[in-house]
Amino acid sequence: MYYDKLVWGSTNLPAATGFRIDINQAIDHALVVVDVDADADPPKILVIGPDRAGKLLEVMVLELADERFLAIHAMPLRPSLHHVLPQAENPNG
C-alpha cells in the first residue's frame, strides 16, 4: 500500500501544517496497517505509526477510487488499540 497520493482538506492553520507532517511521518513509518472496513465505499484503513517525536498516532485513512488516500482521523494512540501493535519476541523462547 502506497501513500504517495495522500490528500488533505483545506485547513491552512500553522498548527495543522505541523500535525500534517506528523501524520505523514506516522504513515510513512507505519507499524500497523489494518483494513478496518474493506467492504465500505470507500474502504477504511487504520494506520498506527510514530510521529516526529516517536509518539504513536492512530490515523484513519480512506482509500479513494482514484487510488488516492484521505486521512480523516488522527490522534495519539488510545490504549484500546494497543492490542494490535506487534509484540516483542521473547529472546528466551
C-alpha angles and dihedrals in degrees: 000000000000125000098191088115099055110152128203138205123245099273109133101175115133091235090052090053091057091047090051089057089051091049091050089048091052092049095044091051098036117170093186133025115181130177099229097180110003092170094055121103102261101020116242120226128190115213123188119191144134125278121220091281093050096253113138119248129194111218125186113207132187118216104221124210093249092060093260125125127224120202106217102168136027133165141135110297111272120225089241089070098047089097092070093058118104112262121232114248118246107241089206093061 
